[in-house]
Amino acid sequence: MSDRLKRVILVRHGETAGQSSIRYYGATDVPLSDEGRDQVRAARARIRGETFEAVWASTLCRSWESAKIIAPGHPVQLEANFREIDFGDWEGLTAEEIAVVDPAGYARWQKEGIGFTFPGGEARDQLRARVALGLERIRASGVESVLVAVHKGVVRALLELITGHTLAPGEPALGGVVQASRRPDGTWYTGRAGSDPSVSEVGIGVPMDEGTS
C-alpha cells in the first residue's frame, strides 16, 4: 500500500500525578493529574474544528487518557512502540536529584547528550527506532490524517521522522500541539495544512534534548 498520510496532529499529554514537568517519568505508568486534564482540554480547544481519521496513543495511561479527552467517542489505537524513553535507574527523579545520587552518570549525560544511554534504561536511538516502527503501522493503516497523543520524546521523534525538522529544546510543553502537513510534491512542513510553510516551519536544525516525559 502506498503512503497516503498527509496530515499529523501531535499532542503531548498533560501534567501527571508524578509531576512530569520536573520528574523523569518515562516507562513508569503515572496517570494524569487534574492540572494535566485541564491542559489536555485546552489542547482540544486549540484544535477544535480539525478533522482526523484515526487516533493513536501509547500504552501508558497518561497518553491514552489524553487521547480520550481530546477525541471523545473516537476509538484509540494503542501502540507500545510509542511509550516514552525508559530512564532506567533515574525514573521518577528530577535533574537535581540525579546529580546528587549519580554525579558521574549525570556528568556523562551532560557531555554525551543525545548519545547517552540512561543507566538501566534506553538510548535515544533505541527510542527513535521503535517510534519508527509505530509510525510505519500508522502509514500501513492507509489513513490520510491522524491525531497522536503521546510523550515529549515521542512527539519529537515522530516530527523528525516525518518532516526532518527538530523542535527547539524544551518543546513541546505539556499539552502542547504540533501539526505536520505534506505538500503535493511529497515534502513535509511543520504547520497546519493550508498554512504558509514559510511562516509555519519552526525549530529546524535546533539540537535535540531529552527533557521530561
N, C-alpha and C positions, 0 to 999 in steps of 0.2 A: 504494500500500500504506500502511495506517495505521501509525503508530509503535507498535511492540509493546515497545520497550525499557523494561525495568523495573528492571534492576539492572546496575551497572557497578562492576567492581573495577579500580582504577587502581594500578599499581605502578611506582615509579621504579626504573630499572636500578641496579646496584651500582657501586662504585668501579671506575675504569678504569686501564689501564696509563698513561694520561696524567694521572692524578690529577684526576678531575672534581670532587673535593671542594674543590679550591682553584683549578683552572685552568678557563678559559672555553673549553671544547670544545663547540661546537655542531654545525656542519656537518662538522667533522673526524671521520673514522670511526675512533675509537680503541676497542680491544677491552676487555672486562672483565679486571680483574686477578684473582688468586686471592682476594684480600680481597673483591672485588666479587662473585665467585661465591658466597662464603660468605654475604654479605649477602642475595643473592637466594634462597639456600636457606633462610635464616631467614625471609624473606618468604613463601616457600612453606609453611613450618611454621605461620606465623600464619594462613594462610587454609585450612589443612587442613580438609577436610570441606565446603568451599564448592563449589558446582557452577556451571558456566558452559557455554554452548552454543558459544562461539567464542572464539578467542584472536587478538589483533591486536598488531602491533608496527610500529615504523618500519623503514625500510630500512637503518638504521645497525646495525652488528653488536652493539654493546653493548645495544641494545634487543631484537633478535630472539633473541640468545643468552639474555638474561634470560627471555624468554617461554618458550623451550625448557626452561630449568631449572625454571621454575615449573610448567609444564604439559607434562611429558614425555609423548610419544605423541599430543599434540594437534597438528593442523595449525595453522600460524601464518600468518595473513593479513598480508602486508606492505603498509603504507600510506606512500607517500613524503611525504604531507602531514603525517605525524606526526613528521618529523625535528625536532630541536631548532632553536631560532633560530640563524641564522648570525651569529656575532660578527665576521665580516669580518676586518679587519686585526688584530683583537685575539684571534683564535683561538689558543688554547694559552697565553695569558698569565694571570698572576694579577692581581688588582686592584692590588697594589702595583707590579707591572711596568708595567701600563697607565699608572699615574700618573706613572711615570718617562719612558716612551717617548712618551707623548702627553698631557702635562699639560693642554693646552687642551681636548682631547676629553674627558678624564676629568672636568674641571670642568663641561663641558656635560652630561655623563651624570648627574652628581650633581644638577645643577639641574633637568634636564628629566625625569628619572625614566623612567616607562614610555612617555613620548612620544618618547624618544631613538631615533635610528636609528644603529646601530653602523656605524662607518666601513667602507665596502666591504661591509656586511652588510645586515641587516634591521632593521625597526622592529617593535615588539611587535604593532602592529595587523596587520602582514603575517602574523606567526606565527598570530595568532588567526584570521585569515580563512582560511588554508589548513587549520588544525586543524578549523575548522567544516566544511570540505568533506569531510575524512576522517570526521568524526562523522556526516555525512549518509549516507556509504557504509555505515557500521555500521547506522544506522537502516533504510536501504533493504534491508539483508540480511534483515530480518524477525526477527532473534533477540530474545529477551527478556532474556538475561543474557550478559555479555561480560567477559572479562579483557583489559586493555590494559596492556602492559608498555612504557613509553616513557620520556621525559625529563622533567626537572623542569618546564621551561616548558610542555611539552605537557600534563602532568598538571594543572597549574594552569589552563591554558586550557580543557581539557576539563571540569574541575569547574565552572568559571564558566559555560561554555556550557550545561551540563546542568542545574545546580542554581541558578545565580545566586550561589553562595557563593564566597568567596575565602579561600584558606588564609593563615595567618599568614606573615610574611616568613621565608624560610629553609626552609619546608616544601614538599614532603615531603623528608625526609632520604634519602640513598642507600639503596635497598632498602625505602623507606617504602611503606606501603599505605594507600590512601584508598578507601572504598566509598561509593557513592551509590545510593539506592533511591527508587523512585517510589511515592507513596501512591495509593490508589484514586481520589482526586479529580484525579490527574494532576500534582500538585505533587511536587517532589523534595526530599529532605533528605540531608545528609551522614551516612552511617552504614549499618550492616548492615540488610537487610530484617528487619523484626520487632523491631528495637530501638526504644527510646523516643526519638522525634525531639527531645524537649526536652533529652535528655542528649547525643544523638549529634551535633547540629549544632555545628560548630566553625568558628572563623575568619571568621565572617560580617562583611563590611564592613571587613576589615583591608586596608590599602593593598597593592597588588601589588608584588613585587620581581622582578628579573631572575634573580639567583642564578647558579650554575653549572649545567652540563647534567646 
